[in-house]
Amino acid sequence: MTLEQLRIFVAVAEKQHVTRAANELNLTQSATSAAIAALEARYGIKLFDRIGRGIALTQTGKDFLIEARAVLARAADATQVLNDLAGLKRGSLAIAASQTVGNYWLPPRIQTFHAAYPGIELRLAISNTEQVARMVIQGSADLGLVEGEVDESLLSAKRIDGDSLILAVGARHPWANRTKISAKDLPTTSWILRERGSGTRSMFEAALRQNGLKLSDLHVALELPSNEAVRSAVEAGDGATAVSDLVAAPSIAAKTLHRVKFDLPRRSFYILRHKERHVSRAEDALLKALR
């Protein structure tokens, strides 16, 4: 069994498609299929069921996927240790960030880091808080940056200064002409919010509880999977939202969104990393820059 076979197996398992995995790995379809066949023949097992024109992991394949990912993560750790010896002149870091952090807070900071360490390749993936935590646990990301607290025993979480949550409405909303609202006003309008699992959504729910309300007390008209979709929907309609001030700032400046005065807390961001993984010099330098 080779690391290359493991990489091919993991790619096929994640894509659930030989051709798409081959394209991602820059291999031919025949070479990809041969690597899977060699593993199955060598150990006398079936890793995939061929169902019609598609494939699906067998239970054996699912169990092996966990181990294969762990081996590849350890191999990546070993490569990173060797890259350390180059004195930060080369190497790579995979970063996963939740949407507000990844789209608004992080880009200027990683640009500054890149200027200081041009030989360090930074790869950024953007998802929601729960998915970012999962990526760090699985080893597909070295660091995670999120705007919500994460309760995972395998992860350490360093708190850093973040943003502020605000209430915002479109220019046609009745609240656009009000300077302030109270908690009793919140159930009187429809809401457009981020999806479950997002840090923004979780923090708004916590703020509602502090004001004696539950999310079920509000009429949630839409749940959308990105800050940009929420912002656009609120600008175009008559709903309200809770959103990061970083997200809302351009629209407020353009007067397509109106900030409604209502006390919502500042929030911290959190840097997540796996407790058991080696901290590379590149990672340590980035951590210092972010703090």
RATA-V387462 format. One record per residue. RES is the residue in one small letter. D_FIRST is the distance of its C-alpha to the first C-alpha in Angstrom with 2 decimals. Layout:
# RATA-V387462
RES,D_FIRST ; RES,D_FIRST
This chain:
# RATA-V387462
m,0.00 ; t,3.81 ; l,7.00 ; e,8.42 ; q,6.59 ; l,7.62 ; r,10.90 ; i,11.51 ; f,11.08 ; v,13.40 ; a,15.77 ; v,16.20 ; a,16.74 ; e,19.27 ; k,21.02 ; q,20.88 ; h,21.26 ; v,19.05 ; t,21.72 ; r,22.44 ; a,18.83 ; a,18.65 ; n,21.96 ; e,20.96 ; l,17.96 ; n,20.20 ; l,18.10 ; t,19.55 ; q,19.39 ; s,18.15 ; a,15.13 ; t,14.32 ; s,14.97 ; a,12.95 ; a,9.68 ; i,10.68 ; a,11.90 ; a,8.88 ; l,7.12 ; e,10.64 ; a,11.33 ; r,8.57 ; y,9.78 ; g,13.21 ; i,13.69 ; k,15.27 ; l,14.17 ; f,17.20 ; d,20.70 ; r,22.34 ; i,25.81 ; g,28.24 ; r,27.05 ; g,24.88 ; i,21.76 ; a,21.42 ; l,18.80 ; t,19.13 ; q,19.70 ; t,16.26 ; g,14.96 ; k,17.43 ; d,16.38 ; f,12.65 ; l,13.95 ; i,15.71 ; e,12.84 ; a,10.72 ; r,13.98 ; a,14.63 ; v,11.53 ; l,12.45 ; a,16.01 ; r,15.51 ; a,13.91 ; a,16.96 ; d,19.19 ; a,18.13 ; t,18.88 ; q,22.13 ; v,23.19 ; l,22.99 ; n,24.91 ; d,27.53 ; l,28.39 ; a,29.66 ; g,32.46 ; l,31.88 ; k,32.11 ; r,28.78 ; g,26.21 ; s,25.78 ; l,26.62 ; a,25.94 ; i,29.07 ; a,29.85 ; a,33.54 ; s,35.83 ; q,38.16 ; t,41.28 ; v,39.49 ; g,37.19 ; n,39.91 ; y,42.93 ; w,42.44 ; l,39.24 ; p,39.58 ; p,42.39 ; r,40.66 ; i,37.38 ; q,39.50 ; t,41.27 ; f,38.03 ; h,36.76 ; a,40.06 ; a,39.59 ; y,35.91 ; p,35.38 ; g,32.08 ; i,30.40 ; e,28.96 ; l,29.83 ; r,28.27 ; l,30.39 ; a,29.75 ; i,32.79 ; s,32.94 ; n,35.00 ; t,35.02 ; e,33.01 ; q,30.22 ; v,30.18 ; a,29.79 ; r,26.84 ; m,25.11 ; v,25.66 ; i,24.38 ; q,21.14 ; g,20.68 ; s,21.30 ; a,24.58 ; d,25.50 ; l,29.09 ; g,31.05 ; l,34.76 ; v,36.75 ; e,40.40 ; g,40.06 ; e,39.46 ; v,36.10 ; d,35.89 ; e,32.28 ; s,31.70 ; l,28.42 ; l,30.27 ; s,33.03 ; a,35.72 ; k,38.10 ; r,41.30 ; i,42.76 ; d,45.84 ; g,45.39 ; d,47.78 ; s,50.53 ; l,50.52 ; i,53.58 ; l,55.26 ; a,55.77 ; v,57.60 ; g,58.47 ; a,61.81 ; r,63.30 ; h,62.45 ; p,65.53 ; w,63.99 ; a,63.87 ; n,67.53 ; r,67.18 ; t,66.72 ; k,65.30 ; i,64.21 ; s,63.87 ; a,61.47 ; k,63.80 ; d,63.38 ; l,59.62 ; p,59.83 ; t,62.39 ; t,60.00 ; s,56.81 ; w,53.54 ; i,50.55 ; l,47.58 ; r,43.89 ; e,41.44 ; r,40.56 ; g,37.91 ; s,39.36 ; g,40.86 ; t,44.10 ; r,44.61 ; s,43.95 ; m,46.41 ; f,49.07 ; e,48.82 ; a,49.32 ; a,52.35 ; l,53.79 ; r,53.61 ; q,55.48 ; n,58.18 ; g,58.44 ; l,56.61 ; k,53.49 ; l,51.55 ; s,52.94 ; d,56.40 ; l,55.58 ; h,55.33 ; v,51.88 ; a,52.33 ; l,48.95 ; e,45.53 ; l,43.61 ; p,40.11 ; s,41.13 ; n,43.93 ; e,45.03 ; a,45.48 ; v,47.47 ; r,49.61 ; s,50.40 ; a,51.29 ; v,53.63 ; e,55.26 ; a,55.95 ; g,57.17 ; d,59.08 ; g,56.34 ; a,55.61 ; t,52.36 ; a,51.02 ; v,49.02 ; s,48.11 ; d,50.91 ; l,48.39 ; v,47.72 ; a,51.41 ; a,52.95 ; p,53.00 ; s,54.45 ; i,57.02 ; a,58.08 ; a,58.47 ; k,60.38 ; t,58.21 ; l,57.23 ; h,59.63 ; r,58.73 ; v,60.50 ; k,61.44 ; f,59.83 ; d,58.45 ; l,54.67 ; p,52.78 ; r,50.87 ; r,47.25 ; s,44.64 ; f,41.21 ; y,38.23 ; i,35.32 ; l,32.27 ; r,29.32 ; h,26.77 ; k,28.30 ; e,25.17 ; r,23.77 ; h,24.76 ; v,27.82 ; s,27.44 ; r,30.61 ; a,30.49 ; e,30.25 ; d,33.07 ; a,35.21 ; l,34.79 ; l,35.65 ; k,38.80 ; a,39.74 ; l,39.44 ; r,41.47
